[in-house]
């Protein structure tokens, strides 16, 4: 027989019924937000290029069925680490059980035909200045993110911005570097927070301002400086490095958040030290490092 906690009230026909405060029962479903690590911005391999911004980590949200007693692995993807004189490095995947968000693609930083931004959850952007050959942004994954912007191939050398979970990264032009694509806002943590913004394109000497990072943790492109890193635990892409061999910004690490109505009991066990809170009638577990949860 199911055991209820709480108080008894009179039902429609006067019979006693229990308030459904099911503190001894595991939730049948949980709501999830899974954000992968962002890609790093590209780092110019020579003084004749400005580098593309990194793509944001893929973002997935939805509802997952839960079996009581189930053990669910949680993986929080790290951001890509920028490498001197090279394309950006893609972020790592984040995983919640059967749900996998793909790491963001690295931005392009090396001259050469076909050397484009890297595909990912959101795509990395193309670099500027390739002697008439366009460096294209990498594609994103439908339902997780968007493509990065292309670099401008001739005079002006504008680099592209990395894709975000909400919008594409903007392409570079003869007068500006592309901004990173915007992320997506979520209230699953109890506050409205935007995740998975793309990194801005790095600057060339004739364009002094790097592209802005996309809202949601994207790093700004460098301006006679290194690109700005994506914000930790947002999946933001790193900003592209600027002219004269300045390093791209690292991608921001991802995050996994789950919640369910607080009428249900707490998880029986967790690893990885998630933060457990209660807000707006929900029990919330936020993972900023890998671990597990058992219901």
C-alpha positions in Angstrom: 0.0 0.0 0.0 1.3 3.5 -0.9 2.3 5.5 2.1 1.5 9.2 2.0 2.8 12.0 4.2 1.0 15.2 4.8 -2.5 16.1 6.0 -6.0 14.7 5.1 -8.7 16.8 3.5 -12.3 16.2 2.6 -12.7 15.2 -1.1 -15.4 16.0 -3.5 -18.0 13.7 -1.8 -16.8 14.2 1.7 -14.4 11.3 1.9 -10.9 11.7 3.4 -8.1 12.1 0.8 -4.4 12.7 1.3 -2.6 15.7 0.0 -0.1 14.3 -2.5 3.2 15.1 -0.6 5.0 12.0 -1.8 8.2 12.3 0.3 8.9 8.6 0.2 8.6 8.2 -3.6 11.2 8.8 -6.3 10.2 11.2 -9.1 8.8 9.5 -12.2 10.4 12.1 -14.4 13.0 14.9 -14.1 13.6 18.0 -16.1 17.1 18.5 -17.4 19.5 21.0 -18.8 22.7 19.6 -20.3 25.3 22.1 -21.7 28.6 20.9 -23.2 32.0 22.6 -23.0 32.6 25.5 -25.4 35.3 25.5 -28.1 38.3 27.7 -27.7 39.0 30.6 -30.1 41.6 30.2 -32.8 45.1 31.5 -32.3 46.8 33.1 -35.3 49.7 31.1 -36.7 51.2 34.3 -38.3 50.9 38.0 -38.1 48.7 38.1 -41.2 45.4 36.7 -39.8 42.8 37.4 -37.2 41.2 34.3 -35.6 37.6 33.1 -35.4 35.7 32.7 -32.1 34.9 29.3 -30.6 31.5 27.8 -30.8 29.3 27.4 -27.7 28.8 23.9 -26.3 25.6 22.1 -27.4 22.6 22.7 -25.2 19.8 20.2 -24.6 16.8 20.5 -22.4 13.7 18.3 -21.8 12.1 15.7 -19.6 13.6 12.2 -18.9 11.7 9.3 -17.4 13.3 7.9 -14.2 13.1 4.4 -12.7 13.3 4.2 -8.9 16.7 3.0 -7.8 18.3 3.9 -11.1 22.0 5.0 -11.2 22.6 7.8 -13.7 26.0 8.9 -14.8 26.7 12.7 -15.1 29.6 14.0 -17.2 30.3 17.7 -17.3 32.4 18.6 -20.4 35.4 20.9 -20.1 36.0 23.8 -22.4 38.6 23.5 -25.2 42.1 24.8 -24.4 43.6 27.3 -26.9 46.9 26.3 -28.5 49.5 28.8 -29.8 49.5 29.2 -33.6 46.7 26.7 -34.2 43.0 26.3 -34.7 40.9 26.3 -31.6 40.2 23.1 -29.7 36.7 21.8 -29.4 35.0 21.4 -26.0 34.1 18.1 -24.5 30.6 16.5 -24.4 28.3 16.7 -21.4 26.2 13.7 -20.6 23.1 13.0 -18.4 22.2 9.3 -18.7 21.1 8.8 -22.3 21.3 12.6 -23.1 24.5 13.8 -24.7 25.3 17.4 -25.6 28.2 17.9 -28.0 31.1 20.1 -27.3 31.4 23.4 -29.2 33.8 23.6 -32.2 37.1 25.5 -32.2 37.6 28.7 -34.1 39.9 28.8 -37.2 43.2 30.5 -36.8 45.5 29.1 -39.5 45.7 30.3 -43.1 45.0 27.9 -45.9 42.3 26.9 -48.3 39.6 24.8 -46.6 40.8 25.7 -43.1 37.4 26.5 -41.6 35.9 26.7 -38.2 35.3 23.3 -36.6 31.9 21.7 -36.4 30.3 21.1 -33.0 27.3 21.6 -30.8 27.7 25.1 -32.1 30.3 25.7 -34.8 33.5 27.6 -34.5 34.1 30.6 -36.7 36.3 31.2 -39.7 39.4 33.4 -39.6 39.9 36.6 -41.5 42.4 37.3 -44.3 43.1 34.4 -46.6 44.1 36.0 -49.9 40.7 35.8 -51.5 39.7 32.4 -50.0 36.8 32.5 -47.5 37.2 30.6 -44.3 33.7 29.4 -43.4 32.2 28.9 -40.0 31.7 25.3 -38.8 28.2 23.9 -38.7 26.3 23.4 -35.4 24.0 20.5 -34.6 20.3 21.0 -35.1 18.6 21.2 -31.8 21.8 21.9 -29.9 23.4 25.0 -31.5 24.1 27.1 -34.6 26.9 27.6 -37.1 29.8 30.0 -36.7 30.3 33.0 -38.9 32.7 33.2 -41.9 35.8 35.2 -42.0 36.3 38.1 -44.6 38.8 36.9 -47.2 40.3 40.2 -48.4 41.1 43.7 -47.3 39.9 44.4 -43.8 40.5 40.9 -42.5 37.4 40.6 -40.3 37.1 37.2 -38.5 33.8 35.5 -37.6 32.1 34.9 -34.3 31.3 31.4 -33.0 27.8 30.0 -33.1 25.6 30.1 -30.0 22.8 27.8 -28.8 20.2 30.5 -29.8 21.6 32.2 -32.9 24.3 31.9 -35.5 27.7 33.7 -35.1 28.1 36.7 -37.3 30.5 36.9 -40.1 33.5 39.2 -40.4 33.4 42.2 -42.8 35.9 44.7 -44.2 35.1 46.9 -41.2 34.2 44.7 -38.2 34.8 41.3 -36.6 31.8 39.1 -36.0 30.0 38.9 -32.7 29.4 35.5 -31.1 25.9 34.0 -31.4 23.5 34.4 -28.5 22.8 31.6 -26.0 19.5 30.4 -24.5 18.0 31.5 -21.2 16.7 28.9 -18.7 15.1 29.2 -15.3 15.8 25.5 -14.3 18.2 26.6 -11.5 15.6 28.9 -9.9 17.0 32.0 -11.5 17.0 33.0 -15.2 20.5 32.4 -16.6 21.6 32.4 -20.2 23.9 29.6 -21.3 26.0 28.7 -24.4 27.0 32.0 -26.1 29.6 31.9 -28.9 33.0 33.6 -28.8 33.7 36.8 -30.7 36.1 37.1 -33.6 39.6 38.4 -32.9 40.8 41.6 -34.4 43.3 42.5 -37.2 45.5 45.6 -36.9 43.2 47.6 -39.2 40.1 46.7 -37.2 40.9 47.6 -33.6 37.8 46.1 -31.8 37.3 42.4 -31.4 33.8 40.9 -31.8 31.7 40.8 -28.7 31.0 37.5 -27.0 27.5 36.2 -27.3 25.2 36.6 -24.3 25.5 33.4 -22.3 29.2 33.3 -21.4 30.8 33.8 -24.8 34.3 35.5 -24.6 35.1 38.6 -26.6 37.6 38.5 -29.4 41.1 39.9 -28.7 42.1 43.4 -29.7 45.9 43.5 -29.8 45.5 41.0 -27.0 44.4 37.4 -26.3 40.8 36.4 -26.7 38.7 36.3 -23.6 37.8 32.9 -22.2 34.3 31.7 -22.2 32.6 31.8 -18.7 32.9 28.6 -16.7 29.8 26.4 -16.4 28.0 28.2 -19.2 29.5 26.4 -22.2 30.5 29.7 -23.7 32.9 29.8 -26.6 36.3 31.5 -26.3 37.1 34.7 -28.2 39.4 34.5 -31.2 43.0 35.6 -30.8 44.1 38.8 -32.5 46.7 39.8 -35.1 50.4 39.2 -34.2 50.0 35.8 -32.7 47.8 36.5 -29.6 46.3 33.4 -28.2 42.6 32.6 -28.5 40.5 32.3 -25.3 39.7 29.0 -23.7 36.2 27.6 -23.9 33.9 27.7 -20.9 33.1 24.4 -19.1 29.6 23.0 -19.3 27.0 22.2 -16.7 24.2 19.7 -16.0 21.2 20.7 -14.0 18.1 18.6 -13.1 15.0 19.4 -11.2 11.7 17.8 -10.2 8.8 18.7 -7.9 9.9 18.8 -4.3 6.9 16.6 -3.2 9.1 13.7 -4.2 12.0 12.5 -2.1 15.6 13.5 -2.4 18.1 11.4 -4.4 19.3 8.4 -2.4 22.9 9.1 -3.4 25.1 11.5 -5.4 28.8 11.7 -6.4 30.7 14.6 -7.8 29.4 17.1 -5.1 26.4 18.6 -6.9 24.7 21.6 -5.3 21.3 20.7 -4.0 18.8 23.5 -3.6 15.0 24.0 -3.5 13.3 26.9 -5.4 9.8 27.5 -6.7 8.6 24.2 -5.5 11.4 22.1 -7.1 14.3 20.1 -5.9 17.3 21.1 -8.0 20.7 19.4 -8.5 23.4 21.4 -10.2 26.5 19.5 -11.4 29.6 21.6 -12.2 31.8 18.5 -12.2 31.3 14.9 -13.3 29.6 12.5 -11.0 26.4 10.5 -10.7 22.9 10.5 -9.1 20.8 7.6 -7.9 17.1 7.9 -7.3 
